[in-house]
Amino acid sequence: MGRRHAENLRRLVPQAQLVAVADVAAERARRTAGELEIENSFGSLEAMLECKGLDAVIIATPDKFHADAVKTVAAAGKDMLCEKPLALTLSDAHELLDAVSKAGVRLQVGFMRRYDPAYSAAMKRIEAGEIGVPVVFKSVGRDKDGPPLSAYQANLGGMLFYTNTIHDFDLARWLMQDEVSEVHAYTTVAIRPEVAQFGDVVASVVNFKFNQGAIGNIESYAQAVYGYDVRTEIVGSKGSIMVGSMQQTPATFLTAHGKTQAIADHFLTTFADAYLAEIQDFVDAMLNDRQPRVSGEDGLRALAIAVAAENSYLQAKPVKVSAVSSVSGS
Ligand SMILES: NC(=O)c1ccc[n+]([C@@H]2O[C@H](COP(=O)([O-])OP(=O)(O)OC[C@H]3O[C@@H](n4cnc5c(N)ncnc54)[C@H](O)[C@@H]3O)[C@@H](O)[C@H]2O)c1
């Protein structure tokens, strides 16, 4: 993910200058710097923060290191975009948001789907009242290939709710313009029981309620095999909006054997425009001295839903989403 952000900044966002890249795998950082034709690469975030001419940092480390990285960048007085999830625990998230607030720096969270042309068009129509009062939110998020077992063993990322469903939790809050109050999660490891020992699941269904009476449902699946499949529907009192087609391109191929369509296979292709628009908006916010559109508080609230979903799965019952008080400066 860091590589894509770096490529976008280097090649497609002329208002920003990519000054340096860092990775604990220093050779990877050096190679990336070489390929992107920039001078500076570092083997740690701390070393990179010493680099002259640095105004802002994109954090795309594994989930487990987000909280520490945000605090380190805040302490250095730099603005930042941090990939989702903001943190893996609510206490870490509160701590890092305090650090951001005290340092007076800006933080954007990487919920790039908000920048996807179809999702942002849906939001504009909802805001214009075209579907009336939102009543039901439904979303499907399926990755094509499940992570290798070594990724579970490494224990550097959150479970399915934190890595995958978190995007839909954010969409639910954003598109329904409401907060999720209660969740009930069902999960399965039936086709890959070995992931259970790492506290993870292969697929989940989360039913939920919103504060103002609407309801929702999100299905997440780590290994759909056939493709990368992200779809959302928002049903309102006057109509419905469906986002997501599963298709890689709009082309349909017809032969004597039937009809085929290329199915999307990866988030980097499906959401290519969204990642670019996300970084452009981050750079624009920094240059124009405004707060980012996707805030630290958005990161915290989506995380609170993920935590409730995990608790619901562990306790096998509905769980209230813990109240999150507004966070200043985030
Ligand atoms: N928004 C999205 O759609 C999206 C998509 C994919 C990944 N992500 C997020 O991006 C982050 C990275 O995911 P990924 O798939 O690129 O992971 P990855 O494991 O492929 O890459 C992570 C990189 O970070 C380096 N690293 C590890 N610890 C570090 C540290 N403390 N300081 C500096 N570098 C460190 C690793 O060496 C590696 O090169 C995750 O938080 C993930 O959830 C977001």
The ligand as an ORCA input file, in Angstrom:
! r2SCAN-3c Opt
* xyz 0 1
  N      -6.878      1.405      2.284
  C      -6.748      0.229      1.710
  O      -7.511     -0.139      0.811
  C      -5.634     -0.678      2.121
  C      -5.267     -1.748      1.302
  C      -4.196     -2.553      1.698
  C      -3.547     -2.296      2.883
  N      -3.960     -1.273      3.671
  C      -3.292     -0.988      4.947
  O      -1.974     -0.552      4.666
  C      -1.088     -1.036      5.654
  C       0.033     -1.812      4.969
  O      -0.510     -2.919      4.328
  P       0.324     -3.729      3.245
  O      -0.600     -4.732      2.684
  O       1.031     -2.785      2.334
  O       1.392     -4.462      4.181
  P       2.805     -5.082      3.753
  O       3.153     -6.037      4.828
  O       2.753     -5.539      2.332
  O       3.800     -3.843      3.793
  C       4.123     -3.223      5.001
  C       5.524     -2.636      4.875
  O       5.809     -1.957      6.088
  C       7.133     -2.285      6.486
  N       7.200     -2.070      7.939
  C       6.836     -2.925      8.917
  N       6.977     -2.335     10.116
  C       7.440     -1.082      9.879
  C       7.769     -0.005     10.726
  N       7.611     -0.074     12.052
  N       8.249      1.135     10.152
  C       8.375      1.211      8.808
  N       8.056      0.219      7.969
  C       7.583     -0.905      8.494
  C       7.321     -3.708      6.032
  O       8.702     -4.030      5.915
  C       6.605     -3.700      4.689
  O       7.445     -3.319      3.622
  C      -1.928     -1.907      6.597
  O      -2.268     -1.147      7.721
  C      -3.161     -2.237      5.796
  O      -4.303     -2.421      6.606
  C      -4.962     -0.456      3.294
*
